[in-house]
Amino acid sequence: MSLMTKADALKENITIDKSLPNPRIAFGYNDSDGFNNFMIGNHEYQGSKVRFTFTQLIPFPTKLFLKSKIAKIYYGYNKEITESARVSTVAGVKNYYYRLAQLENDISIIKSDYSLLKLLEKNTDNSYAIGKAKETDVIRIELKMIALKNQLTILKKDRLQYLYALSRLSGIKLNKLKGNAVLPRVTKLKAKKFRNIIRTALKNNPSLKAANFLYKRSKYEKKLAGQGLYPNIIFHVKYGYRYDIQPALGGSIGLEIPLYFNQRQFPEMNKAKKNMISSMFARSWEYSGVARDIMAYIAKIKKYYKLYETEKKIYLPESSLLLKLYISRYIFGKTSAFELLNSFKKMVKAELLSNSYEVNFLINRSDLSASLGEINR
């Protein structure tokens, strides 16, 4: 909100900077019957006692245009900075939401797996009571249940922290953040030429647009500094006393000459030139940084999509099927608790990894959208 208000305030400079400087109006009084009148006491030749003067400085014509143009560009720069902050905030909220969804899904997975393990524990206790299971089998299952319970406690704590962070970022009260977070569908990234992706970023990315505005501003500031070598016009009007003569209206036009150009105008021109070079390098650096980020996001999106698809379609079904097989074999006493728990760990790992890959895919896709200036699309 403060950035938006600042940008709106800077918009007023567009009008302010193209206006003329305030004129100088003066009033003078002179006792023409006093000591400085050689006709003391001679009222027949008495002149006027007052004088009015009006002085207006008129800058060289292009100076006001350039100042207004610079103000307009700087207003555009601040608008893009405001938009950049908004895009960054939206991306941050989305990413926190995705992480919250990941934690909630992880909690759901661990709870489900804990319930399954509890059933196995009951079956193992019964088998141990009639001598069909070893004591080590009971202990191993109990230890795994303790590990899952500890993991669940940590996940719940992390979930609460993400809820607080999401509340701060979004401005939504904590008690309003109810219900489980829902993840959007994972879809394969459409193939596009990299140069077309960069063109989209150049067109929409607010940080790149802001950097371009700064470069444009520095170019116009350089032109304005060069205008310092041109004189300003001074328009002067006066009306008033002339001692023993009737008052009259007079006027004059003068020039404000940049006489000390070595001390002022030339240093200002050099400063503006260096600022322009600096802003040009800053713009190039911003461009290359965004291009690097886009390349990294695209690579990560492809990577996590492939991992997610592999985990979801191959490893997760395999580990689930393998666990069912080991449960069946364990119930009939054809395998040990160690092998059963090993297959159980693989299934839990596959479930958590699938969830992690899905969220990482969505986060990188969100970051890519932010880099392209398409966060709301």
N, C-alpha and C positions, 0 to 999 in steps of 0.2 A: 504493500500500500504506500509506503514512504517513497519508493522508487517511482511509482506511478504519479504521485503528487509532485515529485521533483521534476519529472518529465513535463507535466502539464504547466508547471511554473516556468520552465525554460522556454516554453512555446511563446511566452509573452516577449521574450528578447527579440523575436523576429521583427516585431513592430517597433520595439524600443530602439534597436540598433540602426534602423533606417530613418529615424527621425532626426531633425536638425538639433544641434545643441541649443540649450535655452539662451535666449537673447539677454543682453545686459542693458538694463534701464537705470539711468542715474538722474538725480535731481541736485542742482547746485544753487547756492544763494551767494550773492555778492553785493555788499553795501556800496553802491556806486557813489554815495555821498561821503564815504569814509576816507581814510588816510591814503588809500591807493588810487584816488581819483584826483587828477591834477586840476580839475575844475571844482574844487571844494566850495560848497555853498552856492554854486551857480545852478539853480534849479531849472533854468531855462534849457540847459543841455543835458539834463538828467536822462540816462538810458534805462534799460530794464535791469532788474535786480536778480532775476532767476534764469536758470538755464536747464533744459531737458536734453538728455542724450540717449540715443538708442544704438546699440552695437550688436550685430549678428555675424557670427562666424559660420561660413558656408564651406564645408569640406569639399575637396575636389570631387566632382560628380560621382565617379565610380567607387569612392571609398565607402559611402553609405550602402550602396548596392552590395559590395563585398562583405561588409559587416553583417548585413541582414542575411546574406547567403550562408555565412559561417554560423550564425545563430540557428538558422533553419536546419543545417546539417547536424549541428550539435544536439538539437532537439530530436532529430531522427536517430542519432546515436543512443541517446538516453532511452528512447522508446524501445530500441532493440535490446538494451541492457535490461530493461524491465521485463521484456518478453523472455530473455534468456533466463532470468531468475524464475519466472513462472514455469518455463519448460523444465528447468532443473528441479523445481519443487514437485511438479506433476510426476516426473520420472522417479523422483525419490519416494513419493507416496506409493506409486505402482510397485516399485521394487520391494518396499517394506510390506506391502500387501501380499506380494508373491511369497516372500519369506515367511510371513505369518501363515499363509496357506500351506506352505511346506511343513512347518512345525505342527500344524493341526492334523495334516495327513499322516505325519510321522507318529504323532500321539495315537491316532486311530489305528495305525498299523501295529504299534507296540501293544496297545490294549487288546487287539484281536489276537495277536500272537501270545500274549500273556494268558488269555482265556484258554487258548488251545493247549498251552503248556500246563495249565492247571488241571485240565482233563487228563493229560498224560501222567501228571503227578499222582492223581487219584488212582489211575489204573496201575501205576507202578507200586504205590503203597499196598494195594490189594494183592498184587502179584508177590510182593515181598513178604506179606503176611502168610501166604501159603507156600513160600519157599521157591517161587518161580522167578524171582528177580533178586539181583544182588543189592547189597546195601550201598555200594558205590553208585549204582544207577539212581537210587533215590537221592543221594547227595548231589550228584551232577545236575539233576533236574532242578533241585532246590536252589543250587548256586546260580543256575541260569535264570531262574525266576527272580532271584534277588537282583541280578544284574539288569534284567529288564525293568524291574521296579525303580531302581536307581536312575536308569536312563529315562524313564517316564517322568520322574521328579525333575530332572534337569530340563527336559523338553517343556514341561509346564511352566517352569521358571522363565525360560527363554521366550515362551509365548507371551507371558505377561509383559516382559520388557519390550517386545515388539508392538504390543498393543499400546503401551504408553508412548512409544516413539511415533507410532502411526497417528495417535491422537494429537500429539504436538504438531506434527507436520501438516495434517489435514485440517486441524481446527475443530474436529468433531470430538465431542465429549466422550470420555471413556465408557460411560454407561450406555452410550448410543451405539457403540461398536459391538453389536450383538450378532449371534449367528456365525456359522463357520464361513471362512473365506472360500470362494469358489474360483478355481483357476480356469482361464480361457482355454479353448481347444488349441492343441499343438498342430500347426500346419507347416508344411515344408516351405522354405524361403523361395520365392519366385526368382528364377534366374534373370539377372540384368547385367548389362555391361557396366564395368566399374566407372567408366567416364560418365555414363548417364546417372549413376548414383551420386557422383561428385557434383554433377550439375544441379541435381535436386537439392543437395546440401548448400551449394552456393546461392541458390534461389531462396531457400527457406530457413537455413540455420541462423538464428538471431545473433550468435557470437561472431560468425563470419560477416554478417551484414553490419554489425557494430564496428568491426575492424575496418571494413571498407568505408564506413562513414568517417572514421577518424583519419583515414588516408585522404579522403576528399577534403576534409576540413583543413588538413595541413597544406594541401595544394592551394586552397583559397587564402589561407593565412600568409603563404609565401607571396601570392599576388598582392595582398593588402600591404605587406611589408614593402614591396617594390613601389607601391603608390605613395609611400612616405616621402619620396623624392619630389613629388608634385606639390605645388603650393596650395594653400587654402585661401579662400577669399574672405575678406573682412568688409562688411557693409556698415557704414557709420552715418547716422543722421543726428543733427543737433538743432536746437532752437533755443534762443535765449539772449542774455545780456551782451551788449557790446559797448559798455560805458555810456558815451554821449551820443550813440546812434541808436535808432529804433531797432528792436529785435528783428531777427531774420531767420529763415529756415535755411540750413546748409547741410551738405552731405559729402561723403567721400567713399571711395572704394580703395581698399588696400590688399596686400598679399601677405600671408604668413609664410615666410620662406624657410625651408629646411637648411638653414645656414650651417649648423653644426652636424652635418651628415656623417662625418667620420666618427663622432661620439654617439650618435643615435641611430640614424637610418641604416647605415651599413651593418652595424652589429645586429640590428633587428632583422635585416635580410638574411644574414648568415645564420642567425638562430632559427628563423623560419625554414631555411633550406635544410638544416640539420634535423629539425623536427619532422620534416617531410620524409627524409631518408629513414629516420627511426620508425615512423609509422608505416612506411612501406615494408621494412623488415618485419615489424610486428604483425602486419597483415599476412605476410608470407608464412611466418611461423605459426600463426593461428590456422591458416589453410592447411599446412602440412600436418599439424597436430590433429585436426579433425579428420583428415584423410587417413592418418595412421589409426585413429580410433575406429573409423568405419571399417577398415580392413580387418582389425582385430575382432570387432563385433561380428562381422560376417563369418570369419573363420570359426569363432566360438559357437555361433548359431548352427553352422553346419556340423561341427563336432558334436555338440550336445543333442542335436536332432538324431544323428546317427547312433549315438550311445543310447538315447532314450528308446528309439525304435528297436534296437538290438536287445536291450534289457527287457522291454515290454513284450516283444514278440518271440524271443528265444529263451533268454536266461530265466525270466520269471515263470513262464509256463513249465519249463524243465524242472526248476527247483521245486515248484509246487507239486508237480507230478511225482518227483523223487521223494518228497516228504511224505506224501500219501502212501507211497510204496513202503517206506521205512516204518511208518506208523503201523501199517497192516502186518508187516513182518515182526515188529516189536511186540505187538499184542499176542502174536502166536509164538513168541519166544525164539524167533529165528534170527534176531539181530540184537546187538547190545545198545544200551542207552547212549554210549559214546557216539556210535554211528548215527543214531537217531538225532541226537543233538547237533551233530555236524551238518546233517542235511537241513535241520531246522535253522541253523545259523545262516546257511547259504540262501534259504528262502527269505529270511528277514533282511539279509544284505541286499538281495535282488529287489525287494520291495522298496527299501529305503533309497537305493541307488536310482531306481526308476523315478521315484519322486524327486530326488535331487537333480537328476538330468533334466526333468521336465521344467522345474523352476529355474534352473540356470539358463535353459533355452529361452524362457519367457523374459527373464531379466535382461539378457543380452539383446533380445529383440526389442525390448522397451528402450534400452540405451541407444540402439541403432536408430530407432524412430526419433529419439530426442536429438541425435546428431544430424538427422535429416530435416529437423524442424517439423516433424509430422507426428508429434507425441499424441495428439488427440485423434489421429486417424486410425 
